Structures are given as C-alpha cells and as structure tokens.
C-alpha cells in the first residue's frame, strides 16, 4: 500500500521559522483546510498541538468539528451554515448579504475586500456591517483581509492592500469606540505576506503553505523551509521489459534494451496527478516514470519493494504547469499517513 | 455547499448499451474502483443493484468491504493483503512471486500479461502458476488480461492481444482437464474492447469508464453514452468588478467594463483541477471562469445562487491535456453526492 510520510522534524523546523517571523506563538494560526493541504488534518493537528500552536484556520464546519479538541481558537473561512455550536469557533463573514442568515451570539470575523475582489464586504460597507452585527447581538471577534499578490515582489498590490487595511483598522477602532464594543483581532498575512513584513503588527497571521514547506514567490531571499511530506509506493509486480517492448496504456514507452521494470501502487485515482508520455518525471533516487501514469499504477525502471515517489513537489508542479499547493492537496485521504521523525 | 448530481436515467441508458453489447447481465461486471471513478461508490452500487448488476470490480479489499452487500461477485484488482474473508471476493494474482503469500482456499483470478507489460504473470508461467495454486488448495476462479491499446483503432495491439489471449484460453482448458479442476471464468474486455467486439466470447466483461458515460477512443462509430455526473457549486459572495479592476490571485483577470461577478465554493482543494489564466473554461450555461481557480473558490461572471460547473468533462480534459477519467476521479469524496432522475 502506498503511504505518505510526514516528517515531524521538518514541520517543527518550519514552525520555528514562522514563529520567529510572527514574534510569538499566540500570533500564529495554522491553516488546516482541505485535509491540511493534503497532509492529513488529524495527524498535522496532533503535531501542531505538541508544538504548542493554539489557533487553526479551516474551510468549513465539518473540518472545524474534526479538530475542535486540538486548538483553543478555530476560524472557519468559507461556510454558509453558521452556528454557535462551540464557543471556540469563529466564522468568516464573506458577504454583506449573508448577515441576515447569521444566528445570534455567533463569533464572526468580518472579511474585508481590499483588492482581491473575490470574497469579503466592501470597505464602504464597514460601518453598516458593524451596525447590523451589533444589532443582532453577534460577537465581532475579528476583521481581516486576504492578499492577492503577496508572492509577487514586482507588484505594488501588496503595499496597496496593506495601506488600505491600515485605514480599515483605524476605522474599526473608531467604530468600536462608538459602539462601546471590544476591539476585534486583526489579521491579513498569508505565508508570503508573513515573510515580506519586517515585523507583524496584526494580532495574528494565517499560515498555510509555509507550514508544509513551500512558498510560491519570486523573492530572492526565501526562508529555508523544508517540505514535510514524502510519498511512497509499493511494488505490485516486476518483469524484464525486453528491447523493443513497450509498457502501459498506448505502449508509449519503448525500451532500447532489456531492462528491469516494476509497477507501483499509485496513480491519478489516488490524486497523484496523471503524467503522460510527454511529461518526464524522475524520482528522488533517479528512477524514471515509464509511459503513462494510470488510475492505480505507475511503472518505474526499478526493482525495489518500496520507492519514494517524491519528497519535494516543486518539479512535479513545474511539469504540471501548476503550483505546489495543487500537487499535495489533491492526494487522496485514503492513502495511509505515517508520522516519522 | 458544492454537490455532485448523479443522473440515474443516464446511468441506466449506458448500462442498457453495455448490456446489449455484452449479451446478458451475467456477463457484465462494473468497475467501481477509486470511489466509482469519483462518482461515489455507495451511490453507484445502490443504482447498479437496482438495475440488476451482479458483478463488481474494485481496486482493493477496503473498497470490496464497502460494497459487499450490493453484489454477488467482487473482483479485487490490486491487493497484496489477500484473504478469504468472504466467499464472494476474488483476488487478482498480478505476479508469479506473490503466490507464496496467498492463503489457502482463497479465490484467485490469474492475470496474464499479453502485451501491456505492467501486471500479470508471463504466458510461459501459466502451467507453473496453475501447479503452485492447485498445490496450495487455491480456487482458480478466473483467468484474465488487460488491453493496452483497445481505444486506438489504428494500432494492431488489440488484435495481437486477443490472439494471444485465445491461445491462453486453450492452454488453460487443457491444464484444467489435466488437473481435473473446474474451468475458470475468462475475461479481457475493458470499455473500449467491449465496443470493438461484434460479440463477447468471454465469460464476462469489465466495464469502467463507459458506465460513467465516456469512452476515450479514436473510433468513428461511438456508442451514444451519456455522462452521469454533473458538478454544482454555490455562491459565496457577489460584487461588481469595475472597469479596470482585477479578480483573484495575481489579479490575472481584468475587466474591460463593469460586470457582476460571484465567487463559488469549489476549487482544486475539492479535486476540481486548477485552471490558471491561460486556460479558458466556460460552464454549460456560458459563464466564464475569471482568473485562477484557487484551493476553495472560483469566480464566474454570474450572479446565480447555484451554478452547474460541468455536465460533461470532455472540454476540461482537453484544457488540462488529460483524459476524462482524471477529471472525474480526482473529485473529493467530501463533496455531497445526490441521485437525481
């Protein structure tokens, strides 16, 4: 059976880099959405708890329920089924129109659209939003935004969004004074933004991809993050592929000499994105994927019982014309996760 | 919440085409591996049972256990944890060397490599394989092979593999007579092969992708299969994107005029493969994906509450330079499945 190894030392190494940048552990919220970016939400939560992380960010209520015992504070980013099930749950308000659907006494983080133009209320709706939420007896526990381009140091979007968010913070402070309500927590940094700031003024940062050892940015001064996931597959069957013989669907790989090949139990049905004959991938030990990856198998010029398919997905992301996030996040939940040192 | 609709009428339509081609229902085994190619293994199993299908094919023991109450006969294709848990389970033997690991009294289908050179014993190992299995008191209930190129009518692989498999069948008949054992079931057809044969001589066919409404072949006479899955997403948030404003990561879509846009709750974290700004996709109703698909969201020039993202994945497969199989199979199990007429 294929398996995913989670390298604890690498995770703790990344967390220490994040912690150093954020300033203190109370300022660190780790993003665990989409099965912790494919790593395994329970396994990663247990390790984060061991490290001392108190805050987590997830996509929906279902994910929040899974990890409720691991964290003191959980922010749910994209849910329309708001509820006050747990006092530690906080729900993002992504749209002014959704206020009418909120139950009383819920914890809400107001998302403000500072330039990404995807989710969030408009800056000019800020006061109205506070008014309507206070009227409904809703606890406004956070105000936040999201960067559209923090990974691109050549763009001015980052500075512009920061400037706008600073103004929003000032306005929120005034509004809170007027309504005599507690100041909410402010947050705006994703992984790239965290490592671009000299110091963090916000109350906390939301760190996803850097936790897992990647950062998609064109900055030349990158933190020394280490991927924490490696993917391993097991041999199903071996044979000699004779000179002139082909292997797999379409027979797209033909051998120029007699070689020893084996089939391994991983394929795109497991979320390992399909490689075809035009995409050439080599494993960390130098084995080549021969021909097409099929739904449940791939073939390598190897005879080993167990093979590391990747311990870093940067090359795969390049081959697939995508980002590291997609390669790791699509991996099936059914693959066994194992924590190692 | 995003959802997957499963169109029962389309499934039954496809099954009728398959049944007509196979000859009788006892000759039809439906492949349900990888969560029924992403459709939902339980939902599809319940519909297949209603239709009257008796045989199923899965990848591993875990999948077999899930559907054991729906079928009379389950073939497990890729397992190394062989066991005799259930008298209706049959395990593929993918390699001669694995015989030593087989427990007694297990049901085994011998896979023979007739040219794909991926899994299976070699043709010259056939007699030895029978000898060793009989010696271990193992029930040889099937002998089968897999086509490497049945979807390519320009290649001669299909005929060559058929010819070799015919010879293997003759040899098996002689061996069984000699050992005084019951003749195993023969099977070799996948979806493409099924629709290339005039009539089916084998004992049954293993139909995967055609069940779900697709066939990846260059034949000009295609059966009229209908996709049974459609993917739907829900609106999270709406706004006006003003002339000159951009949306999403990198701001890669910039509007030439004021337009109404909305964000919907589906992304590559749900297994809907990532589209970037160079890949242009339009939904069945004509809405365009604006900019990049992110982990949990995509943006459309729509204001509708619920939008059909696809009801046929052929275009998406083309855009992603892959096959329909991958687009449907990678969809997350966490997306709700609903059966509709």
Interface residues (C-beta under 8 A of the other chain):
Chain A: X1 X33 X34 X37 X59 X60 X62 X77 X78 X80 X81 X94 X95 X97 X98 X113 X115 X116 X117 X118 X119 X120 X122 X148 X149 X152 X155 X157 X234 X236 X237 X238 X239 X241 X245 X246 X247 X248 X249 X250 X251 X261 X263 X265 X268 X269 X270 X271 X273 X274 X276 X294 X295 X296 X297 X299 X321 X322 X323 X325 X326 X329 X330 X333 X334
Chain B: X1 X33 X34 X37 X59 X60 X62 X77 X78 X80 X81 X94 X95 X97 X98 X113 X115 X116 X117 X118 X119 X120 X122 X148 X149 X152 X155 X157 X234 X236 X237 X238 X239 X241 X245 X246 X247 X248 X249 X250 X251 X261 X263 X265 X268 X269 X270 X271 X273 X274 X276 X294 X295 X296 X297 X299 X321 X322 X323 X325 X326 X329 X330 X333 X334
